[in-house]
């Protein structure tokens, strides 16, 4: 009865203590101190190195420590039948929605322009866009995108959503698939990207797609860095076609010190903090999944291997 | 049948055109082109100079162009029996709530710190405060404060409200009067000020009151500049007792070029644009109040002269 935990070294302690507390009788080991690989029955964490899971002959389940599981599928030797779960935590979902709302309001309320005017010491009233006419579009209509749209609805915006397969959401115009992408982007002033990263969504937001957004549109990405082609975003910001971007996720994290995003006047960066997985709210479902994995029962919040999310 | 309009010179035209269109047969004059003072039956606007309204012998009503009417009571010669109305416009209320939400989220999500880290090219994750523990307090529980609290409720914060007289609001801890001020401030991490300016509220937020807020608290003011003592706010920001301020209103507007707020690293300024009165949404109630004033009926959204709001 051994659980193996792997996360960033600096936030391991709280997690392993909480797991040990809630799983009396279970030994919690921390990567890379694996011990005998045959002991490991359940893995919890981020980005186990490719090939490592294959080396645990008695592994019965893998719990991703976040909502996204693209890190799991980077392993070409991922054991075929291994049940995989992701975290779906209402606490974290609310955290994400608040980050999304901050950035939608930032752009809707012309805050970057007002920050610049303040820095210049200028008292200028800008023509204010109306919330009634503001078209916000959300890509990804799962837990996070659905929750963000629910909150956005209270603000009176014109809402749309895009997903791989068609969904119906009250008072939201929904689009789906490749053929829905152009009309969805063409009607979106503020684009919120909450897609999972899969082979189908990688580089989805390239120059051609970004150019479908109306002039002056804003891009908010809290999905994954690889959904967006950095150079294409920068080119569209520099040409004036796009009005700004707020980014929490990047192709490489931490973002390289010489990356153009850092100093770009139209780019707002947060260091992948939009919604942090917290031990206190996430551990109960992990504990339940440990129990289920060992009992051979279906996991909570299972990942579909075919869809990769 | 003459209506006299007065606003900022640069946004007069849209208003007078819209008023004329909706009031066929009524002559709309624009300050200072008053013509014969005996013609004027209804005044609409901002800050008629002290004594000017007294000079219209047939004046039957005054419509303030905004939610606040402190500008009306600066006139010591205000005719005693003149009915006064303010604008209560759901469009404008929503605008204000969005400005409030932007600033609550700005401080809750540590955005000023993340802007500074971006400027320094630093990828640092700050310890994230939990929305479940965040204590937001709203001063002023009228149309604007009540609406802001309704929206804030969706975000899961711990909410409180303060007003002159005790009010009950679902899932909001309410405080009232002088004796409620200390406990209200002591439990508030993010203070939202939406009070009217009256002799009782002027300079309400001075050093003594601001010092009741917990260390690191934030102040958001969209009420009126004179509610807050500028030097006291700056002293509390500089001492580190307060974490930041977002201000849309100022004792003098436009804010003087040499005012310390402009360059203060903890102060976010917008130039009185949190909620603009728009002709298209506000004119219908003005038209109705014109009709009522001439018919001697009670106005919509009347101002209580004793309370001064």
Interface residues (C-beta under 8 A of the other chain):
Chain A: X91 X94 X95 X98 X99 X101 X102 X105 X106 X108 X109 X111 X114 X115 X117 X118 X121 X123 X124 X125 X126 X128 X130 X131 X132 X151 X154 X155 X156 X253 X254 X255 X257 X262 X263 X268 X269 X270 X271 X272 X273 X276 X278
Chain B: X91 X94 X95 X98 X99 X101 X102 X105 X106 X108 X109 X111 X114 X115 X117 X118 X121 X123 X124 X125 X126 X128 X130 X131 X132 X151 X154 X155 X156 X253 X254 X255 X257 X262 X263 X268 X269 X270 X271 X272 X273 X276 X278
